[in-house]
Amino acid sequence: MTAELVRGQNHALDRTRVEIRITAGGPVVAAVTLGDAQGRLPGTEAVAHPGTPRRTGIEVPRQAAAEHRLAVDLGALPDAVHRVSVLLALPTGIGALTTFGAAAPPSVRVTDLDGTGLAGYTLTGLGAESAVVAVELYRRAGAWKVRAVGQGYADGLAALLRDQGLPQAAELAAEIEEAVGRGHARAVPAPAPAAASRPDGHARPLHPAPDTTTPPAADRAAAAPPAASDGHAAPAPAEPGPSVHAPSAHGPGPTAPTAEGATPTTPPTPPAAVDYRHPKRRATPAPATPTPPVDAPGAPASPASPPAPSLPVAGDAAGWSMEERLYNQVWGMFEDLTRSVAAYRSASDFAESRLEQELDTALSDPRNRLGTAADAARAIARDKHAALVTQARAALDRDLAQLAAESEVVEPALPPAFARWDSPLWQAHRSARERPMALRLGDLHLPEVRDLRIPMLVRLPLERGLWIDCGPDAYAWRGPDPDRAYARRELGSALTDGPPDEAELRRLSLETAVALAARMLAVHPAGEFAVQVIDPGGTALPALAPLLETGVLPAAPVPGAQGVATVLEGLTRRVDLVQMAVRSRAADALPPDVDTADQLLIVHDFPHGFDDRAVTRLRYLADEGPAVGVHLLMVADRAQAREYGPVLDPLWRSLLRITPVPDAHLADPWVGHAWTYEPSLAPRGSQVVRQVLARVAEARRERRS
């Protein structure tokens, strides 16, 4: 499994012959510099670039392209080489990109020679930079490691090389530009779409180029993640719009013979059918239909058998690893459901508007409002409306049946980070060896089909903090709701068919926070993730019992303002030091008392116990913490923080709001579906969370020993 790195993080390499695979949103130039222990370059002979693509142990491509493969043999490098830096630069005169911020972020993967992923890094956050040090392989105590760097330069390749101590930086940058210019005709302007098997024969790009056109509403549904009603968005991959079956490229078939003098007519071309399936997901091809026997001369032709429907397969999507393929497949299912429901709602709205128009037209004449003619007009209009709605529902049911069948196959195949708490995987779960690429926060569904639930996955590390809303005013009373019945049955809730009880919401909110913390601890390697809690009032101890009893949380949170200040001061210091180490490329020089493990800070009972200084530090952690592995999880009622006025509004907007009970508060911003979010909690009476935390504590003890 590929280790997904964040800026400044390193990962050990257990082999010396590797490939570095680069994918970008447009043509880039790839180069490699060979530096000493301080990263300094002795001269131009320490740079492999398109003009001189081969150095000892290194080979780079000669052209600018959107995809590269670099060959690296660390064992063949001279003893004086301690740092191998992979550089990316935007060429002049190729494509339209002048800055990395104008395209999709580049992605770098370190793989084995057979393509097995070892480590990966996506260079997010780039803006005006036109050259960047993507990753570096460095020698430490006789072993090699890879570090995610992501250091960009707005002044281009010359500034980058100059920063690495090369006196001839400007001359070498000009030489590289000239070498790339000689290869213009062979440059690849964008990632090539990779054909994949689909029943309709359409090819789907593995890395689609950015689309600058404005997609229609139904297509834009999948290109944007769901957003909370207050503007918060849940991460979801953006994909191109649906494919459309075009008429045959060979034109219409031969016309039928006509009488002499008559004008031949061409059969009308049937209308194009819209395919609402996710463009990047593959479908298993149907079994080949055996060729029918040749009929005897003069005998009628045997009718062709209809093709068998394709069978869903887990992991049938693009990706470097099975985990990535399942991640893309899950969000492909989300986008398929978005498109199908959008088409159904659009058809239903059209049928309603057409019914109104036909009734208005038929009854606009007062003489036709009574009698049999009026009744017949009404009946015809209603029959057309019923036929349109029935046709739309049949198309939706067809798509839902396919998605339900796919869900039955995909759900059991999900890894622990993606799986529900009732999955058998958790019963035999052991400490993870590598960090996961994503995490399951809960499930999403639409009112048209309540039984089909799509896992809500977010990428790790979390780019945004989480906010579990425990305020009763946030939940509108909608009368008897099947979602509330689900909450009572599955979550052990004592909710009635009335407004949520405040105490019950707080209990479920803390239970949701503990379940999320347990999942994050379980899916990270032992010792690489830790949890800290702020509980000024001391009211969260019953819910924190699984963390405290297993020893995953070393001690109960200190109550009062002193406990708040101590935790926030320690985490703020950690963020500051790690940021300085990353900027200085000295991640191994951190003080020994700094815990480099990722941290999850659970804040309960906010704003009780917070003064102005504590609020400022909390906002700082919410803004700067995710980039260096400090994540925020707040269990709070926004209404209780009104005394701070608009000071905290940026904090709430920066967090992703989730709910402890099913609630329709997530919406994709283009189509506007009101998605119902359900939290990921263990079944009622289950001890799976406590058992998983006990295994996490055991793995920590084994690692320390």
Summary of the structure (lengths in Angstrom):
residues: 705
radius of gyration: 29.7
end to end distance: 25.7
largest distance: 100.9
contacts: 2200
relative contact order: 0.10
helix: 35%
strand: 21%
